Every structure is written in C-alpha cells, then in structure tokens.
Amino acid sequence: MRTKRVLGASPGKSKRGRRQKFKHIKFGTNVDLSDEKKWGAQLQEISKLPIFCRLVSAANMLSHLPHTILGMNSLQLYMKVPGCRTPGHQENLNFCSVNINIGPGNCEWFSVDTEYWGAIQRLCERNNTNFLHGSWWPLLEDLEAMKIPVYRFIQRPGDLVFINAGVVHWVQSTGFCNNIAWNVGPLNGYQYSLAVERYEWNKLQNYRSLVPMITLTWNLARNVRVTDESLYLGMKSCLIKSLKYNELCLEEVREKMQPPVEVRWHGRQHGELVNFCATCDQEVFNILYTKQQLPPVASVGAAGVDPLGGVSGISPTSQDFSSGMGRKPQVYVYCRSCALRISSKLQHFVILQEYKIEDLTLILNHFKLKPKEIMTEKPAS
C-alpha cells in the first residue's frame, strides 16, 4: 500500500569524476526515527505533548510491549510531494494514531467513524479488493449513496491529527510536506475491546497482528493500576482464557501424549521478541512447540505462504527442501494447532515454556479493579 516510487534521476559526480545518477524519492514512507542518539532532541519535544498522545507514557498500552514495533510504539517519518496518497485503512488492531504535519505544505484527510467499517469492507468486496491487504480509495459518491458520513479536512503545517480507535481514514498531500506519526493505546475498555476484536478477526483472515495482544494483556496486568471497569473485565477474561489454555496444553503433552513429550524450561530475556507461528503467523504465548529443520531453499515473502515453503496449514514435504548443502538447521516455533497438523504425536518436537504457571496464576490473582482516585482541591493557606 505504501511504497517508494521513483520520479526520475539527477546527475552527480562520483569519486572518479564520472557522472552518477541519484534517485529522487516521490513518497518516502516509514522512515524510522527511533534512534535516540540521532533524534534525541526531536523525541524530547514529542514528550512535551499531552499525556493522551505521548509516544511513551504509562497511560499508553503500547508502551508496555516487550519490544519495539516500528511505526507503532516508535516514531516514523513520511516525506511527500503533491499528490502522494495513503490508501484507506484502519490502524493496526484499531489502535489510535497521532500525526503531525511538519510542513511546509498541506495534507487532505478523509475519515469515517468506526461503526461504518463493515459497510466499507463490503464495498471493497464488491469491487474485488481485500480490505486488509488491498490498496483502495473510496469514491465520495459511493459513500454518499450508502449514507456513510465522511469527515474531510485540511491538515496545515503544525496541525496534529488524532485518529480515534478503529476510524477508517485515507490521506493525500496537496503540497510538499513531511509528517511524523505513531500509535497510542489509551487505557480504556473501548480501545481494548476494539483491539481484541480485530486480533480475533485477523486470525480468521489469515492476517498477522503486529501487536501480540495476549503478551500485552499480561504485561498490563502486571504493570498497570486499572480503574476502568470495562477494561478490567476484558483483560480478566483474556487472562483467564490464556492461563487455562496454557494449563491444558501442558497437561496434553505431559499426560495424554504417548509417548509423553518433554517440556523444557526456556524463560524470557528482557526485550526479547514475541514468538509467532511459522505456519499461521499467529502469536504463540508461553508454550512454544519448536522443531529443528532445514530452512527453505529461498525465503518466500508472499502472503499466505509460510516460512517452511508450504501453503499455510499444510506441512512441508521433502520436495520443499534441497539436499541441505551449506544450510544449517534452524529452530521454528509453531502454535499447538499447526504443530499437531505436522505430527499428531509431536514427533521431533521440543516443547519450551517461557513462564511458570504459578507466576501467571499469581499475576491473575493480584489483578484487581482499583478505585478511581478523586482529585480534591487543597484549601488555600
């Protein structure tokens, strides 16, 4: 959807004195600004924003992730010439987003409230376009005919745009401009429920969720004082289901598998990346079904193709691999469902455990709804 395009080339001189062509960037997207050594002064300015839109804040769910997700809990830059378009989309897992126009030109925004996202998704289907994967730009006439209200406004230099949870939006530049953007996750039930809803819908669509919601929920339960009742109930439901699923997985491999499968303690290092299944690309929390095997002959990046060289949900065959000359075996992580599809008895699998069930139980038992603090004005002395 967002790609770098080449306008032309400008001549320059190399060290040998020959004229050299340099590419012009028409739309520079997702330029990483997370390096504090290079962008420390700029990141310091971002920290002066109100709490609800700060990049790093205890009140921002994404600040409690165990690692950096580029463009979500880190800053990114977009460099545009007139006419650059960001097609219609919702933010990853429906999280809120903050966008500041540095200038010097303007941007034109179009947005639709989250309650109409289903109607737009059906509109994409009627036009043979995938809502999640495709690149689409709605016609205002079509939206008007469907009685879908559209917000349309101009973002001038210095303007900050805050996109609420789940809002469908698309943007085009009307001048030369630079924008910085990132995501935030307010600590409330509305944001959490929309994120979990999209997390589950992504599974049905075979679409990878960038935010590992189960890991994030456990971190929030460990770190945050929750006062919002709807957020508390949503998180507690997720924690209970996650813990029970972990217990059933361990019971299955230790007692019901013949022969029993050994479970090894693995633990987690600070800042370690979250694991995703090598076949279905879904988050794997705590209980890792690992298998050592040769990597594919050529890495395939197409959607719907797993890293093992086979189609999602189907285990690779011998023809997917070469003789192995010059290639070393690698360890792949699977979810329970995909691991059992490869081997119903989990032959040649090693089960790794990252968290102790006792520790997770302790976190769940200590997770309580806290009373809201009432701010009282101190009497003047």
VOPAGU-2260 file (C-alpha; in pm, 1 decimal, decimal comma):
REM VOPAGU-2260
SITE   aa  ch    i         X         Y         Z
SITE  MET   A    0       0,0       0,0       0,0
SITE  ARG   A    1     276,1     243,1      85,7
SITE  THR   A    2     572,3     217,4    -146,1
SITE  LYS   A    3     865,8     428,6    -250,4
SITE  ARG   A    4     833,2     545,9    -608,8
SITE  VAL   A    5    1097,0     694,9    -834,0
SITE  LEU   A    6    1029,5    1026,3   -1009,5
SITE  GLY   A    7    1348,2    1044,1   -1208,7
SITE  ALA   A    8    1718,7    1087,1   -1160,4
SITE  SER   A    9    1955,1    1372,6   -1102,6
SITE  PRO   A   10    2316,6    1371,0   -1216,4
SITE  GLY   A   11    2601,4    1383,9    -969,9
SITE  LYS   A   12    2973,3    1315,2    -959,4
SITE  SER   A   13    3133,3    1006,5    -810,2
SITE  LYS   A   14    3482,0     988,0    -661,8
SITE  ARG   A   15    3623,6     900,7   -1002,8
SITE  GLY   A   16    3471,2    1210,4   -1159,1
SITE  ARG   A   17    3209,2    1023,0   -1360,1
SITE  ARG   A   18    2855,8    1149,2   -1364,2
SITE  GLN   A   19    2632,5     936,2   -1142,6
SITE  LYS   A   20    2254,8     915,9   -1128,1
SITE  PHE   A   21    2075,6     959,7    -795,4
SITE  LYS   A   22    1716,8     852,9    -744,8
SITE  HIS   A   23    1453,9    1102,4    -638,3
SITE  ILE   A   24    1207,3     977,6    -379,3
SITE  LYS   A   25     848,5    1063,6    -462,4
SITE  PHE   A   26     696,2     919,9    -144,8
SITE  GLY   A   27     937,2     828,2     135,3
SITE  THR   A   28     740,5     619,5     382,5
SITE  ASN   A   29     803,7     460,5     720,7
SITE  VAL   A   30    1139,3     632,4     777,1
SITE  ASP   A   31    1249,9     516,9    1122,2
SITE  LEU   A   32    1322,0     792,3    1377,1
SITE  SER   A   33    1358,8     570,7    1683,8
SITE  ASP   A   34    1736,0     615,1    1728,6
SITE  GLU   A   35    1771,9     835,9    2037,3
SITE  LYS   A   36    2134,7     917,3    1951,1
SITE  LYS   A   37    2031,1    1071,7    1619,4
SITE  TRP   A   38    1689,0    1209,8    1707,8
SITE  GLY   A   39    1715,3    1269,8    2082,5
SITE  ALA   A   40    1622,1    1639,7    2063,7
SITE  GLN   A   41    1316,8    1569,5    1848,2
SITE  LEU   A   42    1199,2    1282,6    2070,1
SITE  GLN   A   43    1235,3    1510,5    2371,2
SITE  GLU   A   44     996,6    1757,4    2209,3
SITE  ILE   A   45     742,1    1479,9    2149,7
SITE  SER   A   46     744,2    1405,6    2524,4
SITE  LYS   A   47     601,9    1755,9    2587,3
SITE  LEU   A   48     268,9    1663,8    2426,7
SITE  PRO   A   49     -41,5    1595,0    2641,6
SITE  ILE   A   50     -39,1    1252,0    2806,2
SITE  PHE   A   51    -310,1    1102,2    2583,9
SITE  CYS   A   52     -95,6    1135,7    2270,6
SITE  ARG   A   53     258,4    1087,3    2403,8
SITE  LEU   A   54     477,7     831,9    2234,9
SITE  VAL   A   55     598,8     694,9    2570,2
SITE  SER   A   56     362,7     703,9    2866,4
SITE  ALA   A   57     239,7     469,2    3139,2
SITE  ALA   A   58    -111,2     553,0    3014,2
SITE  ASN   A   59     -24,4     424,6    2665,7
SITE  MET   A   60     -82,7      49,3    2624,8
SITE  LEU   A   61     183,0      25,7    2354,4
SITE  SER   A   62     448,8     147,3    2598,6
SITE  HIS   A   63     404,5    -182,4    2784,0
SITE  LEU   A   64     504,3    -400,6    2489,3
SITE  PRO   A   65     823,4    -602,2    2547,8
SITE  HIS   A   66     985,2    -480,5    2225,4
SITE  THR   A   67     969,1    -206,3    1962,8
SITE  ILE   A   68     715,2    -226,5    1679,5
SITE  LEU   A   69     835,3      18,3    1416,2
SITE  GLY   A   70     579,9     288,0    1347,0
SITE  MET   A   71     354,8     190,0    1636,7
SITE  ASN   A   72     545,5     249,2    1960,4
SITE  SER   A   73     824,0     427,3    1772,3
SITE  LEU   A   74     832,8     742,3    1560,9
SITE  GLN   A   75     822,5     734,3    1180,1
SITE  LEU   A   76     855,3     999,9     911,1
SITE  TYR   A   77     666,6    1037,2     582,8
SITE  MET   A   78     813,1    1261,3     310,6
SITE  LYS   A   79     565,1    1364,9      41,9
SITE  VAL   A   80     534,7    1559,0    -280,2
SITE  PRO   A   81     195,7    1685,9    -405,2
SITE  GLY   A   82     -40,3    1401,8    -486,4
SITE  CYS   A   83     105,4    1131,5    -259,8
SITE  ARG   A   84    -171,6     912,6    -123,5
SITE  THR   A   85    -206,3     683,9     175,0
SITE  PRO   A   86    -491,9     447,0      77,8
SITE  GLY   A   87    -786,5     369,9     303,7
SITE  HIS   A   88    -715,5     165,7     614,3
SITE  GLN   A   89    -764,4     122,7     985,2
SITE  GLU   A   90    -462,8     130,9    1214,3
SITE  ASN   A   91    -308,8    -198,0    1325,4
SITE  LEU   A   92    -550,1    -364,3    1571,0
SITE  ASN   A   93    -762,1     -46,0    1567,5
SITE  PHE   A   94    -521,6     147,7    1789,0
SITE  CYS   A   95    -536,3     527,0    1789,5
SITE  SER   A   96    -280,8     723,5    1591,9
SITE  VAL   A   97    -116,1    1065,4    1613,2
SITE  ASN   A   98       3,1    1252,2    1303,9
SITE  ILE   A   99     181,5    1590,3    1297,3
SITE  ASN   A  100     237,5    1784,5     975,8
SITE  ILE   A  101     582,0    1946,7     984,4
SITE  GLY   A  102     513,1    2129,8     658,3
SITE  PRO   A  103     565,6    2328,8     452,0
SITE  GLY   A  104     262,4    2205,7     253,4
SITE  ASN   A  105     -83,1    2074,6     348,3
SITE  CYS   A  106    -245,3    1732,0     367,2
SITE  GLU   A  107    -609,6    1647,9     298,4
SITE  TRP   A  108    -772,4    1390,0     524,8
SITE  PHE   A  109   -1084,3    1175,5     481,6
SITE  SER   A  110   -1219,5     967,6     769,0
SITE  VAL   A  111   -1520,9     753,8     856,1
SITE  ASP   A  112   -1636,8     653,5    1203,9
SITE  THR   A  113   -1555,4     300,0    1314,0
SITE  GLU   A  114   -1921,1     191,0    1315,1
SITE  TYR   A  115   -1919,2     205,3     933,1
SITE  TRP   A  116   -1606,7      -5,6     877,7
SITE  GLY   A  117   -1817,1    -313,2     798,7
SITE  ALA   A  118   -2001,4    -126,9     523,1
SITE  ILE   A  119   -1671,5     -14,8     370,9
SITE  GLN   A  120   -1535,8    -368,9     395,6
SITE  ARG   A  121   -1838,4    -493,0     199,4
SITE  LEU   A  122   -1781,6    -213,1     -52,9
SITE  CYS   A  123   -1425,4    -341,5    -100,5
SITE  GLU   A  124   -1555,6    -694,8    -154,8
SITE  ARG   A  125   -1799,2    -576,8    -422,0
SITE  ASN   A  126   -1503,0    -420,1    -602,4
SITE  ASN   A  127   -1286,3    -733,1    -567,5
SITE  THR   A  128   -1046,9    -559,3    -327,5
SITE  ASN   A  129    -924,5    -701,0       2,8
SITE  PHE   A  130    -999,6    -467,9     294,2
SITE  LEU   A  131    -683,8    -567,0     486,3
SITE  HIS   A  132    -431,2    -640,5     211,2
SITE  GLY   A  133    -558,4    -428,9     -76,9
SITE  SER   A  134    -496,8     -69,3    -180,8
SITE  TRP   A  135    -825,0     120,9    -210,1
SITE  TRP   A  136    -950,5     478,9    -226,2
SITE  PRO   A  137   -1328,3     517,1    -170,3
SITE  LEU   A  138   -1530,8     740,1    -401,3
SITE  LEU   A  139   -1723,5    1002,1    -206,1
SITE  GLU   A  140   -2023,2     942,8    -435,2
SITE  ASP   A  141   -2036,2     575,5    -330,9
SITE  LEU   A  142   -2018,1     663,9      37,7
SITE  GLU   A  143   -2288,8     926,8      -1,5
SITE  ALA   A  144   -2513,5     674,2    -178,1
SITE  MET   A  145   -2459,9     434,3     116,2
SITE  LYS   A  146   -2537,5     718,8     359,9
SITE  ILE   A  147   -2194,3     691,1     522,0
SITE  PRO   A  148   -2088,2    1026,0     670,1
SITE  VAL   A  149   -1734,3    1136,2     583,6
SITE  TYR   A  150   -1515,1    1384,5     770,9
SITE  ARG   A  151   -1298,1    1584,2     529,8
SITE  PHE   A  152   -1045,6    1841,3     646,5
SITE  ILE   A  153    -709,6    2005,2     573,3
SITE  GLN   A  154    -406,1    1946,0     795,3
SITE  ARG   A  155    -182,6    2251,6     778,8
SITE  PRO   A  156     179,5    2278,2     899,5
SITE  GLY   A  157     187,0    2245,7    1277,4
SITE  ASP   A  158    -154,2    2072,7    1295,4
SITE  LEU   A  159    -184,4    1749,9    1495,5
SITE  VAL   A  160    -441,3    1492,2    1383,7
SITE  PHE   A  161    -560,8    1237,3    1641,4
SITE  ILE   A  162    -733,2     934,8    1486,2
SITE  ASN   A  163    -957,5     757,2    1735,6
SITE  ALA   A  164    -975,9     380,2    1776,8
SITE  GLY   A  165   -1099,7     197,6    1468,0
SITE  VAL   A  166   -1154,1     504,8    1248,2
SITE  VAL   A  167   -1121,5     432,3     874,9
SITE  HIS   A  168    -913,7     701,2     703,2
SITE  TRP   A  169    -723,0     787,9     387,1
SITE  VAL   A  170    -490,8    1082,0     319,4
SITE  GLN   A  171    -340,2    1273,0      28,5
SITE  SER   A  172     -82,5    1550,8      19,2
SITE  THR   A  173    -174,6    1874,9    -157,8
SITE  GLY   A  174     176,7    2017,4    -125,6
SITE  PHE   A  175     533,5    1925,7     -34,8
SITE  CYS   A  176     523,3    1815,1     328,9
SITE  ASN   A  177     679,5    1598,0     596,4
SITE  ASN   A  178     469,0    1415,2     853,2
SITE  ILE   A  179     562,0    1225,2    1168,4
SITE  ALA   A  180     329,2     960,5    1306,8
SITE  TRP   A  181     293,8     692,3    1573,5
SITE  ASN   A  182      24,2     489,2    1751,1
SITE  VAL   A  183    -113,0     512,2    2103,2
SITE  GLY   A  184    -339,1     286,7    2308,4
SITE  PRO   A  185    -549,7     469,2    2569,0
SITE  LEU   A  186    -615,9     265,3    2881,9
SITE  ASN   A  187    -991,3     222,6    2843,6
SITE  GLY   A  188   -1232,6     -57,5    2766,0
SITE  TYR   A  189   -1334,8      83,4    2428,2
SITE  GLN   A  190    -981,1      72,5    2289,1
SITE  TYR   A  191    -908,1    -269,2    2438,5
SITE  SER   A  192   -1229,3    -430,0    2308,7
SITE  LEU   A  193   -1171,4    -299,8    1954,8
SITE  ALA   A  194    -811,7    -425,4    1960,5
SITE  VAL   A  195    -912,8    -774,5    2078,4
SITE  GLU   A  196   -1197,4    -787,9    1826,1
SITE  ARG   A  197    -960,3    -709,8    1538,7
SITE  TYR   A  198    -699,3    -950,4    1681,2
SITE  GLU   A  199    -951,3   -1235,1    1655,3
SITE  TRP   A  200   -1082,1   -1123,4    1314,9
SITE  ASN   A  201    -727,3   -1115,7    1179,5
SITE  LYS   A  202    -695,6   -1484,8    1268,6
SITE  LEU   A  203    -997,0   -1564,6    1052,9
SITE  GLN   A  204    -848,3   -1358,6     768,3
SITE  ASN   A  205    -502,6   -1523,6     795,8
SITE  TYR   A  206    -359,0   -1179,6     864,7
SITE  ARG   A  207     -75,9   -1125,1    1111,1
SITE  SER   A  208    -146,4    -895,3    1405,1
SITE  LEU   A  209     155,2    -674,5    1470,8
SITE  VAL   A  210      59,9    -628,6    1837,2
SITE  PRO   A  211      75,8    -951,2    2045,7
SITE  MET   A  212    -240,8    -890,5    2247,7
SITE  ILE   A  213    -200,7   -1184,1    2487,8
SITE  THR   A  214     152,5   -1081,6    2585,8
SITE  LEU   A  215      41,6    -718,8    2609,7
SITE  THR   A  216    -251,9    -809,8    2836,9
SITE  TRP   A  217     -26,8    -997,9    3080,3
SITE  ASN   A  218     215,4    -704,1    3087,0
SITE  LEU   A  219     -68,2    -459,4    3154,0
SITE  ALA   A  220    -199,8    -678,5    3436,1
SITE  ARG   A  221     148,9    -683,0    3586,3
SITE  ASN   A  222     230,6    -312,6    3545,3
SITE  VAL   A  223     -86,3    -103,2    3538,3
SITE  ARG   A  224    -335,1       9,3    3801,9
SITE  VAL   A  225    -666,6     -45,6    3618,7
SITE  THR   A  226    -961,7     173,1    3723,9
SITE  ASP   A  227   -1182,6     134,2    3413,7
SITE  GLU   A  228   -1435,4    -145,2    3479,2
SITE  SER   A  229   -1488,9    -242,1    3113,9
SITE  LEU   A  230   -1112,4    -259,1    3059,6
SITE  TYR   A  231   -1074,9    -469,8    3374,2
SITE  LEU   A  232   -1343,3    -717,6    3267,1
SITE  GLY   A  233   -1199,2    -751,5    2916,0
SITE  MET   A  234    -846,1    -805,7    3041,8
SITE  LYS   A  235    -952,5   -1052,1    3310,6
SITE  SER   A  236   -1144,0   -1260,5    3056,6
SITE  CYS   A  237    -834,6   -1273,7    2833,9
SITE  LEU   A  238    -606,9   -1366,6    3125,2
SITE  ILE   A  239    -832,7   -1649,5    3243,4
SITE  LYS   A  240    -865,1   -1799,2    2893,5
SITE  SER   A  241    -492,4   -1768,2    2829,8
SITE  LEU   A  242    -398,9   -1933,2    3159,5
SITE  LYS   A  243    -645,9   -2218,2    3111,4
SITE  TYR   A  244    -522,2   -2279,1    2756,6
SITE  ASN   A  245    -163,7   -2299,4    2883,8
SITE  GLU   A  246    -261,1   -2549,6    3152,6
SITE  LEU   A  247    -446,1   -2769,5    2901,3
SITE  CYS   A  248    -150,4   -2762,0    2660,8
SITE  LEU   A  249      91,1   -2874,5    2932,8
SITE  GLU   A  250    -149,1   -3144,2    3051,1
SITE  GLU   A  251    -185,3   -3272,4    2695,4
SITE  VAL   A  252     186,4   -3307,6    2618,5
SITE  ARG   A  253     279,3   -3447,8    2960,4
SITE  GLU   A  254      -6,7   -3689,2    3024,8
SITE  LYS   A  255    -213,1   -3755,3    2711,8
SITE  MET   A  256      62,2   -3787,4    2452,0
SITE  GLN   A  257     203,7   -4136,7    2401,4
SITE  PRO   A  258     491,4   -4127,6    2449,5
SITE  PRO   A  259     486,8   -3812,4    2668,7
SITE  VAL   A  260     664,8   -3510,1    2527,0
SITE  GLU   A  261     931,1   -3342,7    2737,6
SITE  VAL   A  262     867,9   -2979,8    2837,8
SITE  ARG   A  263    1187,3   -2777,8    2881,8
SITE  TRP   A  264    1220,0   -2452,1    3069,6
SITE  HIS   A  265    1321,0   -2167,1    2840,0
SITE  GLY   A  266    1232,1   -1842,5    3017,7
SITE  ARG   A  267    1239,4   -1497,2    2859,6
SITE  GLN   A  268    1506,3   -1230,8    2830,7
SITE  HIS   A  269    1425,3    -861,1    2868,4
SITE  GLY   A  270    1337,9    -709,3    2530,4
SITE  GLU   A  271    1312,2   -1049,6    2361,8
SITE  LEU   A  272    1081,7   -1058,0    2059,4
SITE  VAL   A  273     742,4   -1224,6    2087,0
SITE  ASN   A  274     712,3   -1556,4    1903,7
SITE  PHE   A  275     478,1   -1611,6    1609,7
SITE  CYS   A  276     379,9   -1941,6    1449,1
SITE  ALA   A  277     590,4   -2030,6    1143,3
SITE  THR   A  278     280,3   -2154,6     959,1
SITE  CYS   A  279     -23,9   -1943,9    1052,7
SITE  ASP   A  280     174,3   -1637,7    1171,5
SITE  GLN   A  281     -28,6   -1605,1    1492,5
SITE  GLU   A  282     107,0   -1515,0    1836,1
SITE  VAL   A  283     241,9   -1805,6    2043,4
SITE  PHE   A  284     240,1   -1726,4    2415,2
SITE  ASN   A  285     439,0   -1918,8    2677,4
SITE  ILE   A  286     410,5   -2275,4    2541,5
SITE  LEU   A  287     629,6   -2297,8    2231,4
SITE  TYR   A  288     611,0   -2600,2    2001,8
SITE  THR   A  289     955,6   -2595,7    1841,8
SITE  LYS   A  290    1105,9   -2811,7    1568,3
SITE  GLN   A  291    1454,2   -2806,7    1421,4
SITE  GLN   A  292    1468,0   -2839,6    1044,7
SITE  LEU   A  293    1637,9   -2706,4     735,6
SITE  PRO   A  294    1526,0   -2363,4     615,2
SITE  PRO   A  295    1356,0   -2334,7     274,8
SITE  VAL   A  296    1571,8   -2305,2     -35,9
SITE  ALA   A  297    1455,7   -1948,2     -95,0
SITE  SER   A  298    1276,0   -1723,9     153,2
SITE  VAL   A  299     923,1   -1653,5      33,5
SITE  GLY   A  300     760,0   -1328,8     141,0
SITE  ALA   A  301     423,3   -1370,0     -28,6
SITE  ALA   A  302     112,6   -1355,0     183,7
SITE  GLY   A  303     -39,6   -1694,2     259,6
SITE  VAL   A  304     290,9   -1882,4     225,8
SITE  ASP   A  305     462,0   -1999,8     541,5
SITE  PRO   A  306     839,1   -1981,1     602,8
SITE  LEU   A  307     872,9   -2355,2     550,1
SITE  GLY   A  308     788,3   -2334,7     182,5
SITE  GLY   A  309     437,0   -2483,5     205,8
SITE  VAL   A  310      92,2   -2333,5     196,3
SITE  SER   A  311     -49,7   -2222,2     532,7
SITE  GLY   A  312    -196,7   -2512,5     725,0
SITE  ILE   A  313     -11,8   -2780,8     523,6
SITE  SER   A  314     313,9   -2930,6     643,1
SITE  PRO   A  315     609,7   -2913,6     403,2
SITE  THR   A  316     714,8   -3218,0     206,1
SITE  SER   A  317    1060,6   -3338,6     112,9
SITE  GLN   A  318    1043,7   -3161,1    -222,1
SITE  ASP   A  319    1033,2   -2824,9     -42,9
SITE  PHE   A  320    1394,5   -2865,4      63,2
SITE  SER   A  321    1715,8   -2917,8    -122,5
SITE  SER   A  322    1987,9   -3156,5     -14,9
SITE  GLY   A  323    2084,4   -2916,5     263,9
SITE  MET   A  324    2433,2   -2845,6     132,9
SITE  GLY   A  325    2562,8   -2530,6     300,0
SITE  ARG   A  326    2247,0   -2474,9     503,0
SITE  LYS   A  327    2225,8   -2524,9     876,2
SITE  PRO   A  328    1908,6   -2646,3    1051,5
SITE  GLN   A  329    1706,3   -2376,3    1222,5
SITE  VAL   A  330    1454,1   -2387,9    1505,0
SITE  TYR   A  331    1097,5   -2297,6    1406,8
SITE  VAL   A  332     818,4   -2209,2    1650,3
SITE  TYR   A  333     462,7   -2334,9    1595,4
SITE  CYS   A  334     131,1   -2294,0    1768,4
SITE  ARG   A  335     -39,5   -2606,1    1903,7
SITE  SER   A  336    -279,7   -2646,0    1611,2
SITE  CYS   A  337     -13,4   -2621,8    1340,8
SITE  ALA   A  338     225,4   -2847,8    1532,4
SITE  LEU   A  339     -38,5   -3121,6    1559,2
SITE  ARG   A  340    -107,2   -3091,7    1185,4
SITE  ILE   A  341     260,9   -3165,2    1118,9
SITE  SER   A  342     274,6   -3454,7    1366,3
SITE  SER   A  343     -23,1   -3577,9    1568,8
SITE  LYS   A  344     217,5   -3726,9    1824,9
SITE  LEU   A  345     454,9   -3427,4    1812,6
SITE  GLN   A  346     744,5   -3641,6    1696,7
SITE  HIS   A  347    1074,7   -3449,7    1679,6
SITE  PHE   A  348     913,0   -3153,8    1857,4
SITE  VAL   A  349    1059,2   -2989,3    2167,6
SITE  ILE   A  350     817,1   -2800,4    2393,3
SITE  LEU   A  351     957,8   -2486,1    2556,9
SITE  GLN   A  352     798,1   -2296,3    2843,9
SITE  GLU   A  353     864,4   -1925,3    2898,1
SITE  TYR   A  354     658,6   -1850,1    3211,5
SITE  LYS   A  355     578,3   -2065,2    3511,8
SITE  ILE   A  356     208,9   -2138,9    3559,2
SITE  GLU   A  357     245,7   -2043,6    3926,4
SITE  ASP   A  358     375,0   -1696,8    3830,7
SITE  LEU   A  359      90,5   -1638,2    3584,2
SITE  THR   A  360    -161,3   -1752,3    3845,8
SITE  LEU   A  361     -12,2   -1506,7    4093,9
SITE  ILE   A  362     -45,7   -1219,2    3844,2
SITE  LEU   A  363    -410,2   -1313,8    3778,3
SITE  ASN   A  364    -493,9   -1336,6    4149,7
SITE  HIS   A  365    -338,1    -994,2    4218,9
SITE  PHE   A  366    -515,6    -831,3    3924,5
SITE  LYS   A  367    -799,6    -634,1    4082,0
SITE  LEU   A  368   -1014,9    -338,4    3980,5
SITE  LYS   A  369    -879,9     -33,2    4162,0
SITE  PRO   A  370   -1095,9     258,1    4280,2
SITE  LYS   A  371   -1062,7     580,0    4085,9
SITE  GLU   A  372    -865,7     849,5    4260,4
SITE  ILE   A  373   -1073,4    1154,9    4337,0
SITE  MET   A  374    -884,6    1477,3    4284,8
SITE  THR   A  375    -957,8    1722,4    4565,4
SITE  GLU   A  376    -851,2    2082,7    4563,1
SITE  LYS   A  377    -633,4    2177,2    4857,3
SITE  PRO   A  378    -765,1    2472,1    5058,4
SITE  ALA   A  379    -566,8    2789,7    5020,8
SITE  SER   A  380    -339,8    2855,6    5316,9
